[in-house]
Amino acid sequence: MRSPLRLSIVIAIAAVTVTACASVPPPPPPPPTGPAGPTGVVLRDWRAIITSADRDRYRRRAAAWTLALQQVARQPGSGDLDSLGDLIRPDAVRRSVTPPAGDYRCRTVKLGSQGGAAGLGYVVYGWYDCRLEQTDRGLKFSKLTGSQRPAGLLFPENDSRMVMLGSMSLASEPPANSYGQRPDRDLVAVLERIGERRWRLVIPWPQNESNLDLIELVPN
C-alpha cells in the first residue's frame, strides 16, 4: 500500500516540479566577477567556472526532479520515506538561503535509479557529520565521514538559491578540492533553505546510482 507521502508525490510531480524549477532561465553569460562575500572578498561567479557537462545538469534539474519522483512513487525503496517531509518537495524553498558556518549533521537521500525500473526508487541514509566553513574563496561544504564524501564551494545566486561546484572523494582518498580537474568526480548542486534551521543540497544527475541526490543539513 502506498504511503500518504507517495500519494502526494504522484499528484504533485508535474505541476510542482515545473513551478519550482523549469521556470528558471539558463545561466546568462559570465560577468568578470561575482558579488562580495560575507568577508568583503569579491567572489568569482560560478558561471565562469562551471564545466559544460555540469551546466547541462544544472539546466536539466527540473527533469531530474520529475524522473526521480516518478520512480519514488512507483518503485520500492529503502528507508523511512515518510520521515523526509519537505526535504523531497521541490517547492519547499524559502528565502534568506545563506546558512551560518559551523558543524552540521547531514543525511543523504538518493531518489530514482539510473538502472530504471530494476533499481530502488529511493534510499534514505543515516545521519553523518558535515561542515560549512568560511574560506577566502567563499563558503565551503564538506562531508566529513563515509565512503562517498562530496565537497565544494557555494556561490551566491539569489535570495533563495546558492550554487555549489564540487567534487567527490571516495574511500580513503583525501578530501576533494579539485573541481574541473576530474570530470568523473565533478558535481553541481543547488543549496536551498527548507525550514527555520534546515537546508538541502540538490544534486541533479549524479555520476552514479540515482537520478537526484539530496543532502539535508541541520546545524548542531
C-alpha positions in Angstrom: 0.0 0.0 0.0 1.3 3.4 -0.9 2.2 5.8 1.9 0.5 9.2 2.2 3.7 10.9 1.1 3.9 8.7 -2.0 0.4 9.5 -3.0 1.1 13.3 -2.6 4.2 12.8 -4.8 2.1 11.2 -7.6 -0.3 14.2 -7.5 2.4 16.9 -7.4 5.1 15.7 -9.8 4.1 17.6 -12.9 2.8 20.9 -11.5 5.1 21.4 -8.6 8.3 20.5 -10.4 7.5 22.8 -13.3 6.8 25.7 -10.9 9.8 25.1 -8.7 12.5 24.5 -11.3 11.6 24.7 -15.0 10.9 28.5 -15.0 14.5 29.3 -14.1 16.2 30.6 -17.3 19.5 29.3 -18.5 22.5 31.0 -16.9 23.5 34.3 -18.6 27.0 34.9 -20.0 29.5 35.1 -17.1 30.4 38.6 -15.7 34.0 39.2 -14.8 33.4 39.0 -11.1 30.7 37.9 -8.7 29.2 39.5 -5.6 31.1 40.3 -2.4 31.0 37.5 0.2 30.4 37.9 3.9 34.0 38.9 4.5 34.0 41.5 1.8 36.1 39.4 -0.6 34.8 39.6 -4.2 33.8 36.1 -5.1 34.2 34.5 -8.6 31.0 33.9 -10.5 30.1 30.3 -10.8 29.1 30.8 -14.5 32.7 31.4 -15.3 33.9 28.2 -13.6 31.2 25.6 -14.3 32.0 22.9 -16.9 29.8 22.3 -19.9 28.7 18.9 -18.5 27.6 20.4 -15.2 26.0 23.4 -16.9 23.8 20.8 -18.7 23.0 19.1 -15.4 22.1 22.4 -13.8 19.8 23.3 -16.7 18.0 19.9 -16.6 17.5 19.7 -12.9 13.7 20.0 -13.3 13.8 16.8 -15.4 15.9 15.1 -12.7 13.2 16.0 -10.0 10.4 14.8 -12.3 12.0 11.4 -13.2 13.3 10.8 -9.7 9.9 11.4 -8.1 8.1 9.3 -10.6 10.4 6.4 -9.7 9.9 7.1 -6.0 6.2 6.8 -6.5 6.2 3.5 -8.3 9.3 1.6 -7.2 10.3 0.0 -3.8 12.9 1.7 -1.8 15.0 1.6 1.4 14.4 3.7 4.5 11.7 5.8 6.0 10.3 7.9 3.2 7.6 9.5 5.3 10.2 11.0 7.7 11.5 13.3 4.9 8.6 15.8 4.7 9.7 19.0 2.9 13.1 17.6 2.0 11.6 15.9 -1.1 9.2 18.7 -2.0 10.6 20.7 -4.9 8.5 23.7 -3.9 9.6 23.8 -0.3 12.1 26.7 -0.9 12.3 29.6 1.5 14.1 32.9 1.2 17.2 34.0 3.1 19.2 31.0 1.9 22.7 31.7 3.3 23.5 29.3 6.1 25.8 30.0 9.0 29.3 28.5 9.1 29.8 25.7 11.5 29.3 22.0 12.1 26.2 20.2 10.9 24.5 16.9 11.0 23.6 15.7 7.5 21.9 12.8 5.7 21.8 11.8 2.1 18.7 10.7 0.2 19.0 9.2 -3.2 15.9 9.4 -5.4 15.4 7.4 -8.6 17.6 4.9 -10.2 19.9 5.0 -13.2 19.0 1.3 -13.6 15.4 2.2 -14.4 12.6 0.0 -13.1 15.1 -2.6 -11.9 16.6 -0.3 -9.2 15.4 1.1 -5.9 13.2 4.2 -6.2 14.8 5.8 -3.2 17.4 5.2 -0.4 17.3 7.1 2.8 20.7 7.0 4.6 21.5 7.7 8.2 23.0 10.9 9.7 26.6 11.9 9.5 28.9 14.8 10.2 29.5 17.6 7.7 30.7 21.2 7.9 30.3 24.6 6.3 33.4 26.8 6.7 34.1 30.3 5.6 37.3 30.4 3.4 39.0 33.2 1.4 37.3 31.7 -1.7 33.8 31.7 -0.1 31.6 29.3 1.9 32.7 25.6 1.6 30.7 22.5 2.2 32.4 19.2 3.3 31.0 15.8 4.1 33.4 14.6 6.8 32.7 10.8 7.1 31.6 7.9 4.9 32.8 6.2 1.7 31.4 9.0 -0.6 32.5 12.5 0.6 31.4 15.4 -1.6 32.9 18.9 -1.0 32.6 22.2 -2.8 32.3 25.9 -2.8 29.0 27.7 -2.6 28.4 30.7 -4.8 25.6 33.3 -4.1 22.9 33.3 -6.8 19.9 35.0 -5.3 17.9 35.2 -2.1 16.6 31.6 -2.3 19.4 29.7 -4.0 23.2 29.2 -3.9 25.1 27.1 -6.4 27.8 24.6 -5.3 30.5 23.4 -7.6 32.3 20.5 -6.1 33.8 17.1 -6.5 33.7 13.7 -4.8 36.3 11.8 -2.9 35.9 8.0 -2.3 37.0 5.5 0.3 40.4 6.6 1.8 41.2 9.3 -0.7 42.0 12.8 0.7 39.2 15.5 0.8 38.0 16.5 -2.6 39.0 20.0 -3.8 39.7 19.6 -7.5 36.6 20.8 -9.3 37.1 20.7 -13.1 40.2 18.5 -12.9 38.4 15.1 -12.8 35.2 15.2 -14.8 34.2 11.8 -13.4 34.1 13.3 -9.9 32.6 16.7 -10.6 29.2 17.7 -9.3 26.9 20.7 -9.4 24.4 21.3 -6.6 21.8 23.9 -5.6 21.6 24.9 -1.9 18.1 25.8 -0.7 16.6 26.6 2.7 13.6 24.5 3.5 12.9 25.3 7.2 13.8 27.5 10.1 17.1 25.7 10.6 17.1 23.2 7.7 18.8 23.3 4.3 19.2 20.9 1.5 21.7 20.4 -1.3 20.0 19.3 -4.5 22.4 17.3 -6.8 20.8 16.6 -10.2 22.0 13.7 -12.3 24.8 12.5 -10.0 27.6 10.4 -11.6 26.3 7.1 -10.2 23.3 5.2 -8.8 20.5 7.7 -8.6 18.9 10.5 -10.7 18.7 13.1 -7.9 20.6 13.2 -4.6 19.5 15.4 -1.7 21.8 16.2 1.3 19.9 17.6 4.3 21.8 19.9 6.6 20.8 20.7 10.2 23.1 22.8 12.4 24.4 21.0 15.5 
